Structure formats: C-alpha cells, structure tokens
Amino acid sequence: MFELTEDQRALVDTVRDFAAGRLAPHALAWDAEKHFPVDVLREAGELGLGGIYTGEEHGGSALTRSDAVLIFEELAKADPTIAAYISIHNMVVWMVDTFGSPEQKERWLPRLITMEALSSYCLTEPGAGSDAGALTTKAVREGGDYVLNGVKQFISGAGHSELYLVMARTADTGHAGITAFLVPAGAPGLSFGANEKKMGWNAQPTAQVVLRNVRVPESARLGTEGQGFGIAMKGLNGGRLNIAACSLGGGQAALEKTIAYLKERTAFGERLADLEALRFAVADMAMELEAGRALLRVAADALDRGAPDALRLCATAKRVCTDAGYRVADQAIQLHGGYGYLHEYGIEKIARDLRVHQILEGSNEIMRLIVGRQLLEG
C-alpha cells in the first residue's frame, strides 16, 4: 500500500538533495545565531515547496497530503526548524487557495507560492492556546471596513512575513463567532513583540503580533463571517500531519547519527555497536519511527480521500509521531553519552526542536481528547 510511486521517489530525491545541500550544512549555525534564512526559503519556493498542495492555477504544486508528508520528513532530517516553518507557511497558502476570493488569490498566491512573500498563521493568544474558541481578538465592523484589536502569541515568522492570517471574533457566539482576515504587513496599527527566547526552533522568529485599531477592508475577510474556526480546524488537520512528519524526520536523523556513532566508538575493549543492550535500544528507536511512519501514511491517505475518520487519524498520527520523534532524539543523546549534550554533534538541537512538536498544532493532550471524543460520541 505504501510503496512509493516513481514520481514520489523522484520527489523525495529532489527534496533530499535540496535539504542536504542547502539546509543541513547551516542548521547548527542558524540555530546558534538565531538566523532566519529567508534567502534559502525563497530557493525552496523555486522548487515548489511554498505551495505543496495548492492548485496549479497560480503556480502551486498540486500535490497530495501523502506526498507532503514525504517532503516534510526529508526536510526535517536536515533541519526540523525550517521544515516546520515551511509547513506553517503552506497551511496559510492552502487556506487562501481553498477559501479565498478570486481577487485574494490573484493578489497573494503567486508571491506566497514562490515564498517571495512569507506568511504567518495567527490563531493562538496569550490566554487562549488549546482552547482556540476562547480567543478574544475582536474585529468590529465599521462601514465597509473591519477594525481589529488584540494580541496573538507564539507566531512564527512574526515581523518577517508579508501576510498575517488572523482569526478574530466578530460575534460573541463561541466558535461560531470567529472570522478569518488577511492582514498585510505594514497595515497601520500592526506591530510585533520581541523575538522570544526559546528552547528550540531558534532559526525561525517567534513573537507576539499586536493589532491596535488595525483597519482592513471587507475584501480582506477570508470566507464568510463565522467561518473562521472551521477554516482553522481544516487547516490544522494537514498541519498536524506535517508536524508529525517533521518529528519522524528529526528522529530518523538522530537515529542515523546514533548508529554511525555506535559503530565507531569503543568501550571496554569492544565496539558499542556490539553491546547487546545498545542493539536493543537502537532497535526500539527504529521500531517506534517505523510504526509512526506507517500510521502517518494511513492518516495522510485518509485526509486525501476525505474519509470520515480523517480527523481522528490525523490527531492520532500527530500524537504518536511527535512522541516517538522526541523519545528517539532523547535516547540518541543518552547513547552518545557526553557528546550527545554538545551542540556540535547536532543531537541536542534535534531534541530541542522536536520538543515543541508535542505542544503546537494542538497539544498531544488535546489529540487524546479528540480521539476519545470521536470514539465515545461518534
């Protein structure tokens, strides 16, 4: 069922070459220097990675979610941070392509797809993380405009993006009162907090997005009033698959580094690779990643088909794969001993980057809640 087609093998080879040549050699330096490689992102856009599953009309690659998880795993083997940002950008591009008006698509998609223009997804707030329906950012209608006020938290690309997809409240009716807006950089009243000091993901900026009387025309509304929460949730299904794939890619890189290290290192007169206990540890790491990969392919296929259990499978894959990736990276540190704790070996960076995957796109506790609700109420 999961044998790659000839086109998919060619796709993986192309992405692997790009990741190995343009991401991997710089990943540690970007992390240490907190450098956001906008120029390299534009190179990714030239390969079609800025519009992976958007239509061809404006230059998108029109690939499937099953193709996308292959792409993000390869990118994350080189640098989970940059892979994750490309995932977030693709989520915004897909939302504009799927729900945007012809005018919005014409204005934004060509430059977003090439990554000449970057984008940010603005849902989370200081007091509303997993409980997205409790967001308080308001959009008040004044004539033919909307005036937005509020603060968004943990926004990737903040201050560097040209487009901010903002979820705001247009009515006090819970989930049904949330509406999506396309806010351009430079809009009067739009500002940004300081770049957050984070455990990982240092090569992409993360900051607050502050909206103070930001006025946008009605034409900036994405979809209809009250459709925002539905747009956000549909986008998150694909985002969860991508982050799961990024976790597997980071975990796979950590596993491969560990195998090479155990083959080279000796202790007590023999190679570490010949110690049975360490062989068992490596086997467990590989098994976790393979199990997660199989589940991820099932979930991606379900989303491609629009299967009724797609939501449950996407949540399951996100939880299982992000847990597996982080556990493998953590074990890789242990098996490297003191060297695993050093930045130059690259293992501790992978672990730091993957840790947040268990939190974002809906925390893993929320994934369990979704699955349990589907099973008991469905």
Residue, then its C-alpha position, 0 to 999 in steps of 0.5 A: m500500500f505504501e510503496l512509493t510511486e516513481d514520481q514520489r521517489a523522484l520527489v523525495d530525491t529532489v527534496r533530499d538533495f535540496a535539504a542536504g545541500r542547502l539546509a543541513p550544512h547551516a542548521l547548527a549555525w542558524d540555530a546558534e545565531k538565531h538566523f532566519p534564512v529567508d534567502v534559502l526559503r525563497e530557493a525552496g519556493e523555486l522548487g515548489l515547496g511554498g505551495i505543496y498542495t495548492g492548485e496549479e492555477h497560480g503556480g502551486s504544486a498540486l500535490t497530495r497530503s501523502d506526498a507532503v508528508l514525504i517532503f516534510e520528513e526529508l526536510a526535517k532530517a536536515d533541519p526540523t526548524i525550517a521544515a516546520y516553518i515551511s509547513i506553517h507557511n503552506m497551511v496559510v497558502w492552502m487556506v487562501d487557495t481553498f477559501g479565498s476570493p478570486e481577487q485574494k488569490e490573484r493578489w497573494l498566491p503567486r508571491l506566497i507560492t514562490m515564498e517571495a512573500l512569507s506568511s504567518y498563521c495567527l490563531t493562538e493568544p496569550g490566554a487562549g492556546s488549546d482552547a482556540g474558541a476562547l480567543t478574544t481578538k475582536a474585529v468590529r465592523e465599521g462601514g465597509d471596513y473591519v477594525l481589529n484589536g488584540v494580541k496573538q502569541f507564539i507566531s512564527g515568522a512574526g515581523h518577517s512575513e508579508l501576510y498575517l492570517v488572523m482569526a478574530r471574533t466578530a460575534d460573541t457566539g463561541h466558535a461560531g463567532i470567529t472570522a478569518f482576515l488577511v492582514p498585510a504587513g505594514a497595515p497601520g496599527l500592526s506591530f510585533g513583540a520581541n523575538e522570544k527566547k526559546m528552547g528550540w526552533n531558534a532559526q525561525p522568529t517567534a513573537q507576539v503580533v499586536l493589532r491596535n485599531v488595525r483597519v482592513p477592508e471587507s475584501a480582506r475577510l477570508g470566507t464568510e463571517g463565522q467561518g473562521f474556526g472551521i477554516a482553522m480546524k481544516g487547516l490544522n488537520g494537514g498541519r498536524l500531519n506535517i508536524a508529525a512528519c517533521s518529528l519522524g524526520g528529526g528522529q530518523a536523523a538522530l537515529e542515523k547519527t546514533i548508529a554511525y556513532l555506535k559503530e565507531r566508538t569503543a568501550f571496554g575493549e569492544r565496539l558499542a555497536d556490539l553491546e547487546a543492550l545498545r542493539f536493543a535500544v537502537a532497535d526500539m528507536a527504529m521500531e517506534l519511527e517505523a510504526g509512526r511512519a506507517l500510521l502517518r501514511v494511513a492518516a495522510d491517505a485518509l485526509d486525501r480521500g476525505a474519509p470520515d475518520a480523517l480527523r481522528l487519524c490525523a490527531t492520532a498520527k500527530r500524537v504518536c509521531t511527535d512522541a516517538g520523534y522526541r523519545v528517539a532524539d532523547q535516547a540518541i543523546q543518552l547513547h552518545g553519552g557526553y557528546g550527545y549534550l554538545h551542540e556540535y554533534g547536532i543531537e541536542k538541537i534535534a531534541r530541542d526542536l522536536r520538543v515543541h512538536q508535542i505542544l503546537e498544532g494542538s497539544n498531544e493532550i488535546m489529540r487524546l481528547i479528540v480521539g476519545r471524543q470521536l470514539l465515545e460520541g461518534 
